[in-house]
Amino acid sequence: MVVFLFDNTFEGLLTAVFDAYARRTFPHMLLTEGTPQPLFIDETFQVITDREKAGRVWRGLQKKLSPTAMNCIAQCWLAEEADTPILIFRYICQAIDAPRSIETDFGNPVVLAFTRMWKRVNQEYYRLLQFIRFQKAADGTYFAAVEPEKNALPLTIGHFKDRFADQRWVIYDIRRSYGFYYDLKEVREIRFEGNGQAAHFVTGRLDEALMDKDEQLFQTLWRTYFKTVSIKERLNPRKQRNDMPVRYWKHMTECNDKPFKQATRKSSRRNTSGA
């Protein structure tokens, strides 16, 4: 068994592809530095990230794949699943070696697994667009917290920059401790270590003292609207959880209403007992 160790960066992954072809040795596993290694390893190779090597691999791929497939490779890297590095590595190698494009060769298990991984990232992207809820701070900045399973937040920034071009906003990924701030001119990445002065970056909820004077009113109005348009007899918690995963609820204004939580629990118990 051959194992390649890399620094868990996308450039490091592309460098690993370059080194594999240069050495004519292809890894069975691609592991992050410091990860416990399996037994019975024949060879371990340390990949040193090199931008020039990574660039050559990327430019070579552009001759083999469409721009759409290239975007899919970059998006798949955001999946952050255990087999993400080795799956992308194998997909790239097969794309390079194949005499024609492999993009739609779904009979190929690597292509199929790659496509399914991309769909999971893409689904997270659309859920972020649907379920991000902003809170207005006293200084006029709009704040939103998220905890997505996939690292899909960077994919949404172009949408929010266009959609809210006239407002300052912060969207923060609590799980990964980073976010993006838009200052009416440009978007930049920010990181904030949680402490007593910025607990909202940890909890995802603005303290009332930090809220705009009308924010509580607007949240109440939104909850009232959400409750009014809901039809009690048609409440279906199972479908609701499929369409709106529970992990988003604590950051959604309408789902932080006690009547909503109580009604959902009661209906869920009824459905369970009825089954």
C-alpha positions as CSV (number, residue, x, y, z in Angstrom):
1,M,0.0,0.0,0.0
2,V,1.3,3.4,-1.0
3,V,0.2,6.5,1.1
4,F,0.7,10.1,0.2
5,L,0.7,12.7,3.0
6,F,-0.3,16.3,2.1
7,D,-1.2,19.5,3.9
8,N,-5.0,19.3,3.3
9,T,-5.1,22.1,0.8
10,F,-6.5,22.1,-2.7
11,E,-3.1,23.2,-4.1
12,G,-1.5,20.3,-2.1
13,L,-3.9,17.9,-3.7
14,L,-3.0,19.1,-7.2
15,T,0.7,18.9,-6.3
16,A,0.1,15.3,-5.2
17,V,-1.3,14.5,-8.7
18,F,1.8,16.1,-10.3
19,D,4.1,14.1,-8.0
20,A,2.3,10.8,-8.7
21,Y,2.8,11.1,-12.4
22,A,6.4,12.3,-12.0
23,R,7.2,9.3,-9.8
24,R,4.9,6.9,-11.6
25,T,3.6,5.9,-8.3
26,F,-0.1,6.4,-7.4
27,P,-1.3,6.3,-3.9
28,H,-4.0,4.0,-2.5
29,M,-4.6,6.6,0.2
30,L,-4.2,10.3,0.4
31,L,-4.0,11.4,4.1
32,T,-3.6,14.7,5.9
33,E,-0.3,15.2,7.8
34,G,-0.7,14.0,11.4
35,T,-3.5,11.5,10.5
36,P,-2.9,8.0,12.0
37,Q,-1.7,5.8,9.3
38,P,-2.9,2.2,8.6
39,L,-0.8,-0.9,9.1
40,F,1.1,-2.7,6.4
41,I,2.2,0.4,4.4
42,D,4.7,-0.3,1.7
43,E,5.7,3.3,1.0
44,T,4.9,6.7,2.5
45,F,5.6,9.9,0.4
46,Q,5.5,13.4,1.7
47,V,3.9,15.9,-0.7
48,I,5.4,19.4,-0.6
49,T,2.8,21.9,-1.9
50,D,4.1,23.7,-4.9
51,R,2.0,26.3,-6.7
52,E,3.8,25.9,-10.0
53,K,3.1,22.1,-10.0
54,A,-0.5,22.7,-9.0
55,G,-1.0,25.3,-11.7
56,R,0.4,22.9,-14.4
57,V,-2.1,20.2,-13.3
58,W,-5.0,22.6,-13.3
59,R,-4.1,24.0,-16.8
60,G,-3.8,20.4,-18.1
61,L,-7.2,19.6,-16.7
62,Q,-8.7,22.6,-18.5
63,K,-7.8,20.8,-21.8
64,K,-9.7,17.7,-20.7
65,L,-12.8,19.0,-18.9
66,S,-15.4,21.6,-19.5
67,P,-15.6,24.8,-17.3
68,T,-18.6,23.2,-15.5
69,A,-16.6,20.1,-14.6
70,M,-13.7,22.3,-13.4
71,N,-16.1,24.2,-11.1
72,C,-17.5,20.9,-9.8
73,I,-13.9,19.8,-8.8
74,A,-13.4,23.0,-6.8
75,Q,-16.8,22.7,-5.2
76,C,-16.3,19.0,-4.3
77,W,-13.3,20.0,-2.3
78,L,-15.7,21.9,0.0
79,A,-17.4,18.6,0.9
80,E,-14.9,17.9,3.6
81,E,-15.7,14.2,3.7
82,A,-13.3,11.5,4.8
83,D,-12.7,10.3,1.2
84,T,-12.9,13.7,-0.5
85,P,-9.1,14.0,-1.2
86,I,-8.6,10.5,-2.7
87,L,-11.9,10.7,-4.7
88,I,-11.0,14.0,-6.3
89,F,-7.4,12.6,-6.9
90,R,-8.7,9.6,-8.7
91,Y,-11.2,11.6,-10.7
92,I,-8.5,14.0,-11.9
93,C,-6.2,11.1,-12.8
94,Q,-8.9,9.4,-14.8
95,A,-9.8,12.6,-16.6
96,I,-6.1,13.1,-17.6
97,D,-5.7,9.5,-18.8
98,A,-9.0,9.1,-20.6
99,P,-9.0,9.7,-24.4
100,R,-12.3,11.5,-24.1
101,S,-14.2,13.4,-21.5
102,I,-15.4,11.3,-18.5
103,E,-17.9,13.9,-17.2
104,T,-21.0,11.9,-18.1
105,D,-19.5,8.4,-17.8
106,F,-21.8,7.4,-14.8
107,G,-21.0,3.8,-15.3
108,N,-17.6,4.6,-13.9
109,P,-17.8,4.2,-10.1
110,V,-15.3,7.1,-9.5
111,V,-17.3,9.5,-11.7
112,L,-20.6,8.4,-10.1
113,A,-19.2,8.9,-6.5
114,F,-17.7,12.2,-7.5
115,T,-21.0,13.4,-9.0
116,R,-22.9,12.4,-5.8
117,M,-20.5,14.2,-3.7
118,W,-20.9,17.4,-5.8
119,K,-24.7,17.1,-5.4
120,R,-24.4,17.0,-1.6
121,V,-22.3,20.2,-1.7
122,N,-24.7,21.8,-4.2
123,Q,-27.7,20.9,-2.0
124,E,-26.0,22.6,1.0
125,Y,-25.4,25.7,-1.1
126,Y,-29.1,26.0,-2.0
127,R,-30.1,25.4,1.6
128,L,-27.9,28.2,2.8
129,L,-29.6,30.5,0.2
130,Q,-33.0,29.5,1.6
131,F,-32.4,29.4,5.3
132,I,-29.9,32.1,6.2
133,R,-31.7,34.7,8.4
134,F,-30.2,38.1,9.1
135,Q,-30.5,40.1,12.3
136,K,-30.0,43.9,12.2
137,A,-27.4,45.2,14.7
138,A,-27.6,48.7,16.3
139,D,-24.9,50.0,13.9
140,G,-26.9,48.9,10.9
141,T,-24.9,45.8,10.0
142,Y,-26.9,42.7,9.3
143,F,-25.6,39.6,11.0
144,A,-26.3,35.9,10.2
145,A,-24.9,32.7,11.6
146,V,-24.8,29.3,10.0
147,E,-23.5,25.8,10.8
148,P,-23.6,23.9,7.4
149,E,-22.4,20.3,7.2
150,K,-20.5,21.1,4.0
151,N,-18.2,24.1,3.7
152,A,-20.5,25.7,1.2
153,L,-20.6,29.3,2.5
154,P,-18.0,30.6,0.0
155,L,-20.3,29.6,-2.8
156,T,-23.1,31.9,-1.6
157,I,-21.1,35.1,-1.2
158,G,-21.7,36.3,-4.8
159,H,-25.4,35.9,-4.4
160,F,-25.6,37.9,-1.2
161,K,-23.2,40.6,-2.5
162,D,-25.6,41.2,-5.4
163,R,-28.8,40.7,-3.4
164,F,-27.8,43.1,-0.6
165,A,-25.4,45.4,-2.3
166,D,-26.6,48.4,-0.4
167,Q,-26.3,46.9,3.1
168,R,-23.3,46.0,5.3
169,W,-23.5,42.4,6.4
170,V,-21.7,39.5,8.1
171,I,-22.3,35.8,7.5
172,Y,-20.4,33.7,9.9
173,D,-19.8,29.9,9.9
174,I,-19.8,29.0,13.6
175,R,-18.7,25.4,13.0
176,R,-15.5,26.4,11.1
177,S,-14.9,29.8,12.9
178,Y,-14.8,32.0,9.9
179,G,-17.1,34.2,7.9
180,F,-17.4,37.0,5.3
181,Y,-18.0,40.8,5.9
182,Y,-19.3,43.1,3.2
183,D,-18.6,46.8,3.8
184,L,-20.6,48.2,0.8
185,K,-17.4,48.0,-1.4
186,E,-15.8,44.6,-1.1
187,V,-16.2,41.2,0.6
188,R,-13.4,40.0,2.9
189,E,-12.9,36.9,5.0
190,I,-12.9,37.4,8.7
191,R,-12.2,35.2,11.7
192,F,-13.2,35.9,15.2
193,E,-12.3,34.0,18.3
194,G,-15.3,33.7,20.6
195,N,-15.2,35.6,23.9
196,G,-17.4,37.5,26.2
197,Q,-17.5,40.6,24.0
198,A,-18.6,38.7,20.9
199,A,-20.7,35.8,22.0
200,H,-23.0,36.2,19.0
201,F,-20.2,34.7,16.9
202,V,-20.5,31.6,19.1
203,T,-24.2,31.3,19.7
204,G,-25.4,32.8,16.4
205,R,-27.9,35.1,18.2
206,L,-27.4,38.8,18.7
207,D,-27.8,40.0,22.3
208,E,-30.8,42.4,22.7
209,A,-28.4,45.2,23.6
210,L,-26.7,44.9,20.3
211,M,-29.9,44.7,18.2
212,D,-31.3,47.6,16.2
213,K,-34.3,49.1,18.0
214,D,-36.8,47.7,15.5
215,E,-35.2,44.2,15.1
216,Q,-37.3,42.6,17.9
217,L,-40.5,44.0,16.3
218,F,-39.6,42.7,12.9
219,Q,-38.8,39.3,14.3
220,T,-42.1,39.2,16.1
221,L,-43.9,40.2,12.9
222,W,-42.1,37.5,10.9
223,R,-43.0,34.8,13.4
224,T,-46.6,36.0,13.4
225,Y,-46.7,35.8,9.6
226,F,-45.2,32.4,9.6
227,K,-47.7,31.2,12.1
228,T,-50.6,32.7,10.2
229,V,-49.9,31.1,6.9
230,S,-49.4,27.7,8.5
231,I,-52.3,25.3,8.3
232,K,-52.4,23.3,11.5
233,E,-54.3,20.4,9.9
234,R,-51.6,20.0,7.3
235,L,-48.6,20.1,9.6
236,N,-46.2,17.3,8.6
237,P,-43.0,17.3,10.7
238,R,-41.4,14.5,8.8
239,K,-41.6,16.4,5.5
240,Q,-40.7,19.6,7.2
241,R,-37.5,18.1,8.5
242,N,-36.7,16.8,5.0
243,D,-37.3,20.2,3.4
244,M,-35.9,22.3,6.2
245,P,-33.2,20.3,8.2
246,V,-33.4,20.6,11.9
247,R,-29.8,21.8,12.1
248,Y,-30.8,25.1,10.6
249,W,-33.7,25.8,13.0
250,K,-31.8,27.4,15.8
251,H,-30.6,30.2,13.5
252,M,-34.0,30.8,11.9
253,T,-36.2,33.4,13.4
254,E,-39.5,31.6,12.7
255,C,-38.3,28.4,14.3
256,N,-37.2,30.0,17.6
257,D,-40.8,30.6,18.5
258,K,-42.0,28.4,21.4
259,P,-45.4,27.6,19.9
260,F,-43.7,26.4,16.7
261,K,-41.5,24.0,18.7
262,Q,-44.3,22.8,20.8
263,A,-46.6,22.2,17.9
264,T,-43.9,20.3,16.0
265,R,-43.1,18.1,19.0
266,K,-46.8,17.3,19.5
267,S,-47.4,16.5,15.9
268,S,-44.3,14.4,15.7
269,R,-45.5,12.3,18.7
270,R,-48.9,11.8,17.1
271,N,-47.3,10.6,13.9
272,T,-45.0,8.2,15.8
273,S,-47.8,6.7,17.9
274,G,-50.1,6.5,14.8
275,A,-47.4,4.5,13.0
